[in-house]
């Protein structure tokens, strides 16, 4: 059942479907991009980031021992770094590393 040809064909079909789905929007909208797509391109990044922040902070228990202090400090670092450097990747990476250091070393 799992012959090398079968495996190769499965991979080829999956790769073809992935490539088609990636390039299809560029082929469809090569002439002019609809206004709805342009609007979504402007608002979705902010909506996604807001959802990620809510998801990350949803289980913070302010009644526990650290009272959410590591989370608050990490969020503050992310905001300050982003306002200062305007680099999303740097802000998120530094905030994550800072939070992990606080949780593992300071608030044990």
C-alpha positions in Angstrom: 0.0 0.0 0.0 2.7 2.5 0.9 4.9 2.1 -2.1 7.5 4.8 -3.0 5.4 5.7 -6.0 2.3 6.2 -3.8 4.2 8.3 -1.4 5.7 10.4 -4.2 2.3 11.0 -5.8 0.8 12.0 -2.4 3.6 14.5 -1.9 3.2 15.8 -5.5 -0.5 16.3 -5.1 -0.1 18.1 -1.8 2.7 20.3 -3.2 0.6 21.2 -6.3 -2.5 22.1 -4.2 -0.4 24.2 -1.9 1.3 26.1 -4.8 -2.1 26.6 -6.5 -3.6 28.0 -3.4 -0.7 30.3 -2.8 -0.5 31.7 -6.3 -4.3 31.8 -7.1 -4.9 35.2 -5.4 -2.1 36.8 -7.4 -3.5 35.4 -10.6 -7.0 36.5 -9.8 -6.1 40.0 -8.7 -3.2 40.7 -11.0 -5.1 43.6 -12.7 -6.8 45.3 -9.8 -7.3 44.4 -6.2 -10.8 44.7 -4.9 -11.4 47.4 -2.2 -12.6 44.8 0.3 -9.3 42.9 0.0 -7.3 46.2 0.5 -9.5 47.1 3.5 -8.9 43.6 5.1 -5.2 44.0 4.5 -5.3 47.2 6.5 -7.4 46.1 9.5 -6.6 42.4 9.9 -3.0 42.8 11.3 -4.3 44.9 14.2 -7.3 42.5 14.8 -5.0 39.5 14.8 -2.5 41.1 17.2 -5.3 42.1 19.5 -6.7 38.5 19.5 -3.2 37.1 20.3 -2.8 39.5 23.2 -6.2 38.5 24.6 -5.4 34.8 24.1 -2.1 35.1 25.8 -3.4 37.1 28.8 -6.8 35.2 29.2 -5.5 32.9 31.9 -3.6 35.4 34.0 -4.7 35.0 37.6 -4.2 38.2 39.5 -5.0 36.4 42.8 -2.0 34.1 42.5 1.4 34.7 44.1 2.9 36.9 41.3 -0.4 38.8 40.7 0.3 38.9 36.9 3.4 40.9 37.4 5.6 38.9 34.9 2.9 39.2 32.2 2.5 43.0 32.8 6.2 43.6 32.7 6.6 41.6 29.5 3.7 43.5 27.8 5.2 46.8 29.0 8.6 45.8 27.5 6.9 44.8 24.2 5.0 48.1 24.0 8.1 50.2 24.9 10.4 48.4 22.4 7.8 48.6 19.6 7.3 52.3 20.1 11.1 52.9 20.3 12.3 50.6 17.4 9.1 50.0 15.4 10.2 46.4 14.9 7.5 43.9 15.6 9.8 40.8 15.5 12.3 42.4 17.9 9.5 43.4 20.3 7.8 40.0 20.4 11.1 38.1 20.7 12.4 40.3 23.4 9.1 40.2 25.3 8.9 36.5 25.1 12.5 36.0 26.2 12.0 38.5 29.1 8.8 36.8 30.2 10.4 33.3 30.1 13.4 34.7 32.1 11.1 36.2 34.7 9.0 33.1 35.1 12.0 30.7 35.2 14.4 32.8 37.3 12.7 35.5 39.2 9.1 34.4 40.0 9.8 30.7 40.7 
